């Protein structure tokens, strides 16, 4: 059994998904709604997560690692 659903987020727009369950799944309507809400909440968390900065950066063909020293981020050349 496939249960399609969509929820509108006021900022991020439409979220569409589906629950694929056996025909005799036995979940109550409240449990199904909770599953839908959990999927929606997970999607919102991913969409709103801050971007992850890479640990390395390349400048003029040299790769540097970002290192924290005394509260400051500095670049240390990566030895190959």
Beta strands, then each sheet from edge to edge (+ up, - down):
strand 1: 2-9
strand 2: 13-20
strand 3: 56-59
strand 4: 62-69
strand 5: 72-77
sheet 1: 1+ 2-
sheet 2: 3+ 4- 5+
end
